[in-house]
Amino acid sequence: MSSVVQKTTRYVVVSPVRDEEQYLEETIRSMVKQTVRPMQWIIVNDGSTDRTAEIIDRWASEHSWIVAVQRNDRGRREPGSGVIEAFYEGYRTISALDWEYLIKLDGDLGFEHEYFEKCFAEFDADPALGIGGGVIYHDLNGELQVESNPRFHVRGANKIYKRPCWEQITGLLCAPGWDTIDEVKANMLGWSTRSFEHLKVIQYRLTGAANGAWRNSIKNGLGSYISGYHPLFMLLKSVKRIVERPCVVVSAGLLYGFVLGYLRRVPQIEDKNLILYLREQQLRRLRLSASIWK
């Protein structure tokens, strides 16, 4: 089976990374051992101040399909927008133009040797599937714990885009909330999106840990505003997460970031039909009706 998939599945991977010397080689080893390797894996060093650049260059010198891209240090992390800027710098260097799948992959992940082979089998079995990926787990004190998300949502750390879907959603928004907007738009256009519950991806760093819980929650709240979330849905979402550790911080940060978008008159996505679609889905969710949340 592997040999057949390897001949017919053409995919490229872009990984924007910053200060990942602690985990990056684990991700590289996972990729090198894949039963189905990518045509190209472009690793974009987004101005790291540690040994990340050295690690990328060394592995790129050993494997011709690994491409190193080095960016200057902007002096700070830019959650949401910065990672997509780095992603697109890598995307523009893709030379294997006949790819079938595009993957955005973080540099702090570990996954089994048949991970991508099994992912592509999911796409083969469901022609309407436009965006997919494994479920994120974290190793907490030696115990794997799943990062809970709606089934239609695929974490931004490991997103697989089928080419026709990628072209129809016209790429990614360079702003917080990009990893929700892409899925909502895909669903609006008739595609399905989902995480593959039987495929585990270990993320060695907790989501948002690089920015701290408070800043990460504010970013997520702002991203929800930019995406056009319904205020009632956002309020109830914040209340629901009030017990999430660190207690109150996540909930307050989400609400603060959302309100901040209004106060600062931050531009929302320009596609008003998409906002209307998202809000209708959210209201259907609150009414316990059928929606992208199922």
C-alpha positions as CSV (number, residue, x, y, z in Angstrom):
1,M,0.0,0.0,0.0
2,S,2.8,2.4,0.9
3,S,4.5,2.2,-2.5
4,V,1.2,3.0,-4.3
5,V,0.4,6.0,-2.1
6,Q,4.0,7.2,-2.4
7,K,3.7,7.3,-6.2
8,T,0.3,9.0,-6.3
9,T,0.3,11.3,-3.3
10,R,2.2,14.6,-4.0
11,Y,2.4,17.0,-1.1
12,V,4.5,19.8,0.1
13,V,5.0,21.0,3.7
14,V,5.7,24.5,5.0
15,S,6.9,25.0,8.6
16,P,7.3,28.5,10.0
17,V,9.4,28.0,13.2
18,R,11.0,30.4,15.7
19,D,13.2,29.5,18.6
20,E,12.5,25.7,18.3
21,E,15.9,24.2,19.1
22,Q,14.4,22.2,21.9
23,Y,11.9,20.3,19.8
24,L,12.6,20.8,16.1
25,E,14.8,17.8,15.6
26,E,12.0,15.5,17.0
27,T,9.7,16.9,14.3
28,I,12.4,16.4,11.6
29,R,13.0,12.8,12.7
30,S,9.3,12.1,12.6
31,M,9.1,13.5,9.0
32,V,12.3,11.8,7.8
33,K,10.8,8.4,8.9
34,Q,7.5,8.9,7.1
35,T,6.4,6.1,4.9
36,V,5.2,8.8,2.5
37,R,7.7,11.7,2.3
38,P,6.9,15.1,0.9
39,M,8.1,16.4,-2.5
40,Q,9.4,19.4,-0.5
41,W,9.6,20.4,3.1
42,I,10.3,24.1,3.5
43,I,11.3,25.1,7.0
44,V,11.2,28.8,7.5
45,N,13.4,30.1,10.4
46,D,11.4,33.1,11.5
47,G,14.3,35.1,13.0
48,S,15.2,32.7,15.8
49,T,17.8,33.7,18.3
50,D,18.8,30.2,19.4
51,R,20.2,27.2,17.3
52,T,17.1,26.8,15.2
53,A,18.9,28.1,12.0
54,E,21.8,25.8,12.5
55,I,19.6,22.7,13.0
56,I,17.6,23.5,9.8
57,D,20.7,24.0,7.7
58,R,22.3,20.8,8.9
59,W,19.3,18.6,8.0
60,A,18.7,20.4,4.7
61,S,22.3,19.6,3.8
62,E,21.6,15.9,4.4
63,H,18.2,15.7,2.6
64,S,17.6,17.4,-0.7
65,W,13.8,17.6,-0.2
66,I,14.3,19.7,2.9
67,V,14.7,23.4,2.1
68,A,15.9,26.0,4.5
69,V,14.6,29.6,4.4
70,Q,16.1,32.1,6.8
71,R,14.3,35.3,7.8
72,N,15.7,38.3,9.8
73,D,14.6,38.7,13.4
74,R,11.8,41.2,13.7
75,G,12.7,41.5,17.4
76,R,9.5,39.9,18.8
77,R,6.9,37.2,18.3
78,E,3.8,38.2,16.3
79,P,1.1,35.6,17.2
80,G,-1.3,35.0,14.3
81,S,0.1,37.4,11.7
82,G,3.8,36.7,12.1
83,V,3.4,32.9,11.6
84,I,1.4,33.4,8.5
85,E,3.9,36.0,7.1
86,A,6.6,33.4,7.6
87,F,4.4,30.6,6.1
88,Y,3.9,32.6,2.9
89,E,7.6,33.3,2.6
90,G,8.1,29.6,2.5
91,Y,5.1,29.1,0.3
92,R,6.5,31.4,-2.3
93,T,9.6,29.2,-2.6
94,I,7.7,26.0,-3.5
95,S,9.2,24.6,-6.7
96,A,7.2,21.3,-6.8
97,L,4.2,22.9,-8.4
98,D,2.1,19.8,-9.2
99,W,1.3,19.1,-5.5
100,E,-2.0,17.7,-4.4
101,Y,-1.8,18.6,-0.8
102,L,-0.3,21.6,1.1
103,I,0.5,21.2,4.8
104,K,1.2,23.8,7.4
105,L,3.2,22.1,10.1
106,D,4.7,23.4,13.4
107,G,8.2,22.6,14.6
108,D,7.3,21.2,18.0
109,L,5.4,18.0,16.9
110,G,5.9,14.3,16.9
111,F,3.9,11.7,15.0
112,E,4.0,8.1,13.9
113,H,5.8,6.9,10.8
114,E,2.6,6.2,8.9
115,Y,1.0,9.5,9.9
116,F,0.7,11.2,6.6
117,E,-0.1,7.9,4.7
118,K,-3.1,7.5,7.1
119,C,-4.1,11.1,6.7
120,F,-4.2,10.8,2.9
121,A,-6.3,7.7,3.2
122,E,-8.9,9.8,5.0
123,F,-9.0,12.2,2.1
124,D,-9.2,9.3,-0.4
125,A,-12.2,8.0,1.5
126,D,-14.0,11.3,1.6
127,P,-13.9,13.3,-1.7
128,A,-15.6,16.3,0.0
129,L,-12.9,16.6,2.7
130,G,-11.0,19.8,2.1
131,I,-9.0,20.3,5.4
132,G,-7.9,17.7,7.8
133,G,-5.3,16.7,10.3
134,G,-4.6,14.7,13.4
135,V,-5.7,15.4,17.0
136,I,-3.3,17.3,19.2
137,Y,-2.1,15.6,22.4
138,H,0.1,17.0,25.2
139,D,2.4,14.9,27.5
140,L,1.5,16.1,31.0
141,N,3.5,14.4,33.7
142,G,3.9,11.3,31.5
143,E,0.2,11.1,30.6
144,L,-1.1,12.0,27.1
145,Q,-4.0,14.4,27.3
146,V,-6.1,15.4,24.2
147,E,-6.5,19.0,23.3
148,S,-10.3,19.3,23.0
149,N,-11.7,21.0,19.9
150,P,-14.9,21.0,17.8
151,R,-14.7,18.1,15.3
152,F,-14.7,20.4,12.3
153,H,-11.7,22.3,13.7
154,V,-8.1,21.2,12.8
155,R,-5.4,22.8,14.9
156,G,-3.2,25.3,13.1
157,A,-0.2,23.3,14.2
158,N,-0.9,20.5,11.6
159,K,-3.3,21.5,8.8
160,I,-3.6,19.5,5.5
161,Y,-5.2,21.4,2.6
162,K,-6.5,19.6,-0.4
163,R,-5.5,21.7,-3.4
164,P,-8.9,22.5,-4.9
165,C,-10.1,23.5,-1.4
166,W,-7.0,25.6,-0.9
167,E,-7.5,27.4,-4.2
168,Q,-11.2,28.1,-3.4
169,I,-10.6,29.5,0.0
170,T,-7.9,31.7,-1.6
171,G,-5.3,31.1,1.1
172,L,-4.9,32.2,4.7
173,L,-5.7,35.5,6.4
174,C,-2.6,37.2,7.9
175,A,-4.2,37.8,11.2
176,P,-5.2,36.1,14.5
177,G,-8.2,33.8,13.7
178,W,-6.7,32.5,10.4
179,D,-7.1,28.9,11.5
180,T,-10.8,29.3,12.0
181,I,-11.6,31.5,9.0
182,D,-10.1,28.9,6.6
183,E,-12.3,26.1,7.9
184,V,-15.5,28.2,8.1
185,K,-15.0,29.4,4.5
186,A,-14.3,25.8,3.4
187,N,-17.6,24.6,4.9
188,M,-19.5,27.5,3.4
189,L,-18.2,26.5,0.0
190,G,-19.3,22.9,0.5
191,W,-16.2,21.3,1.8
192,S,-16.0,19.3,5.0
193,T,-13.3,19.8,7.6
194,R,-12.4,17.6,10.5
195,S,-9.7,16.3,12.8
196,F,-8.9,12.6,12.5
197,E,-9.6,11.3,16.0
198,H,-7.6,8.1,15.6
199,L,-4.4,9.9,14.6
200,K,-2.4,11.4,17.4
201,V,0.0,14.3,17.1
202,I,2.1,15.0,20.1
203,Q,2.8,18.7,20.6
204,Y,5.7,19.1,23.0
205,R,4.9,22.7,23.9
206,L,1.5,23.6,25.2
207,T,-0.6,25.6,22.8
208,G,0.1,29.3,23.3
209,A,2.9,28.6,25.9
210,A,5.4,30.7,24.0
211,N,3.2,33.8,24.6
212,G,1.8,33.0,28.0
213,A,-1.8,32.1,28.9
214,W,-3.0,35.8,29.2
215,R,-1.5,37.0,25.9
216,N,-2.6,33.9,24.1
217,S,-6.1,34.2,25.3
218,I,-6.2,37.9,24.2
219,K,-4.9,36.9,20.8
220,N,-7.6,34.2,20.5
221,G,-10.3,36.7,21.6
222,L,-9.1,39.2,19.0
223,G,-9.0,36.5,16.4
224,S,-12.7,35.6,17.2
225,Y,-13.6,39.3,16.7
226,I,-11.7,39.5,13.4
227,S,-13.5,36.3,12.3
228,G,-16.9,37.9,13.0
229,Y,-18.0,35.8,15.9
230,H,-21.5,36.5,17.2
231,P,-21.2,38.5,20.5
232,L,-23.7,36.2,22.3
233,F,-21.7,33.1,21.2
234,M,-18.5,34.7,22.3
235,L,-19.9,35.7,25.7
236,L,-21.2,32.1,26.4
237,K,-17.9,30.7,25.2
238,S,-16.0,32.8,27.6
239,V,-18.3,31.9,30.5
240,K,-18.0,28.2,29.7
241,R,-14.2,28.4,29.9
242,I,-14.0,30.2,33.2
243,V,-12.9,27.1,35.0
244,E,-10.1,26.3,32.4
245,R,-6.7,26.6,34.0
246,P,-5.3,29.0,34.8
247,C,-8.8,29.7,36.2
248,V,-10.5,32.9,35.0
249,V,-7.4,34.0,33.1
250,V,-8.4,32.2,29.8
251,S,-12.0,33.3,30.0
252,A,-11.2,37.0,30.9
253,G,-8.5,37.1,28.2
254,L,-10.9,35.8,25.5
255,L,-13.5,38.4,26.4
256,Y,-11.0,41.2,26.7
257,G,-9.4,40.4,23.3
258,F,-12.9,40.3,21.7
259,V,-14.0,43.6,23.1
260,L,-10.6,45.2,22.3
261,G,-11.3,44.5,18.6
262,Y,-14.4,46.7,18.9
263,L,-12.7,49.4,20.9
264,R,-9.8,49.7,18.6
265,R,-11.9,49.3,15.5
266,V,-9.8,46.5,14.2
267,P,-10.8,45.5,10.7
268,Q,-12.8,42.3,10.5
269,I,-12.7,40.0,7.5
270,E,-14.1,41.7,4.4
271,D,-16.3,38.8,3.4
272,K,-19.7,39.7,4.9
273,N,-21.3,36.6,3.6
274,L,-18.8,34.5,5.5
275,I,-19.5,36.4,8.8
276,L,-23.3,35.9,8.3
277,Y,-22.6,32.1,7.6
278,L,-20.5,31.8,10.7
279,R,-23.0,33.6,13.0
280,E,-25.8,31.5,11.7
281,Q,-23.9,28.4,12.4
282,Q,-23.1,29.7,15.9
283,L,-26.8,30.5,16.6
284,R,-27.7,27.0,15.3
285,R,-25.2,25.6,17.8
286,L,-26.8,27.5,20.7
287,R,-30.2,26.2,19.6
288,L,-28.8,22.7,19.5
289,S,-29.6,22.5,15.8
290,A,-27.4,20.9,13.1
291,S,-24.3,23.0,12.4
292,I,-20.7,22.7,11.6
293,W,-20.2,21.9,15.3
294,K,-22.6,18.9,14.7
